[in-house]
Amino acid sequence: MTTIFTRNNVTVTGSGEKTILFAHGFGCDQNMWRFVAPQFEKDYKVVLFDYVGSGNSDRTAYNEERYGTIQGYVEDLLEVLDALQIKQAIFVGHSVSAMIGMLASIQRPDCFECLIMVGPSPRYLNDGPEYFGGFEREDVEELLGMMEMNFVGWASYLAPLAMNNADRPALTEELKTSFCSADPAVARKFAEVTFFSDHREDLPKAQTPSLILQCSEDSIVPLEVGQYLHRHLKNSTFHLMEAKGHYPHLSHPQETTNLIKDFLSQLQGKSVQ
Amino acid sequence: MDERLNHAPCGYVSITNRGIIMAVNETFLNMFGYDRKDVLDHHIESMMSMANKFLFHTYFYPFIQLYGYVNEMYLTLKSKQGDSIPVLVNGRSRRGDEEEIIDCVFIQMSKRIDYEKEIRNAKTKIEEAYRLKDEALGRLEVLHRDIELKQAELIRLNAELETLAVTDALTGLKNRRYFIEKLDAYMERFAASHMLFSVLILDVDHFKKINDTQGHLVGDQVLRKLAQIMEANLEEPALAARYGGEEFIVLLPGMDARQSKQAAEDLRTAIEQDSWEECAVTVSIGAATVTSEDTNISILARADQALYQSKNNGRNCVTHAADGLHHK
């Protein structure tokens, strides 16, 4: 299964009986966990990976059909777990990855002990008066346009041609350190998958115990979304962080780490009783 | 703040790790129409639309946390009047007195962004054109495949029609029309190169009686079986056809009178000796070999006369048109 390891740039560190797996969100890669993940290496086997199309994953493995829906990313996650023969993983997912982990836990409950969701949202778009996701459709259109113009090589990139032309020589090694070095097609598709998906119907199907870490003044995911999730997810614990923003694992790694550890020890306590 | 920095030809803002604006220069304030009090101690996000906030959070923050700098990020910030002003942002983090500070410079890019938007529009149009072209091509390919299929179907139907047009439906032998065509061709060849040929006309003996006593179905069966026997006993390039009713006709290329008479005799014997279930079946045969006086009508007339002779001679026998000449 070396192909999965290289395909998803899987890195395994730490030692322990249990495995904790960190999954990055939209627009970034496993580097996002670099202030948090090392703090678990003493007690856990720590697994990091990049979704296909992100970070240092094998970009030739990307195909629009598979990754045109969130299920492609769910499969990435399950295939990484299977390749490592992990059962009962502690899953930590940021942003869209929280939903990816939840969907994976519905399909394969045996693979997950618990889900830790950092800034999760089942739906980013507002939907009538009842649901406030934070984004209007126009916001997303604006975002896609702005993202596009921030990407390297956006002007020379032609969507209809890129489908037949997977390797793009413009994306050389040096560009990988640019903040928008991802393939514009891949990033755009991932953004569409993220923003236009709606997983509210899936929430009641999830059984795995979960922790929702909601940032105070999260400018991406409003407080209401975290509360909505908590109401609809069985076995969920809700925690409003002191951290502000949408990247507590970068801005407040210590608070994030402590909250995860507290939750795990509580869970441990419960199972011992 | 240093006066030169305050009036530097670029906007300058320094923010905390959390995005709170700690310092701002005049150029920035003028660029966006704000007073110092409007922005100091406010979050930089307060000048951003939802999309810009997301972009800022997804790319600017994480990248600067990880690498300490961000170069050439394109954003739009809202002016005090509510206009969206496009800017390029460079950021660098440095260790402040208490916490990390991020210094940012902003260059307004209104003209540049107009150019880029033009490029983007052109690109969108090209993409659309490509898409339409691919669609049109797709439709053409489908049409082309349809036409090819229809053409193959036509060719097949044509071949089928051609076969039907020259085939006798009851016996499966070639029909009279086809035979006459071939006969004409052999007549021409004879005229040109003297290649001999002969014709046979076969008539079933007492066929009317078979039809009357055994019924038409048996009559048809007899004709079909005769056709099979003839096919089995004739070799290329000999050609058997149904002449009409209970009459068959055979073209024997390359055969002279003696050979054609032998072939006729072999055919007659084969028919007589075959196992006929309902009734015995025999044929009378008239043969003729082409001469330089012949037309396609006369050669058939001579064979027909010879057949008449065979009937008169008691049926189930062969007469060649030349035989009578010897008798006379």
Interface residues (C-beta under 8 A of the other chain):
Chain A: F26 G27 C28 N31 M32 R34 G134 F135 E136 D139 V140 E142 L143 G145 M146 M147 E148 M149 N150 A155 L158 A159 P160 L161 T177 S178 F179 C180 S219 I220 K244 G245 H246 Y247 L250 S251
Chain B: N17 R18 G19 E45 S49 M50 A51 N52 K53 F54 L55 H57 T58 Y59 F60 Y61 P62 F63 Q65 L66 Y67 V70 N71 M73 Y74 L75 T76 E116 I119 R120 K123 I126 E127 Y130 R131 D134
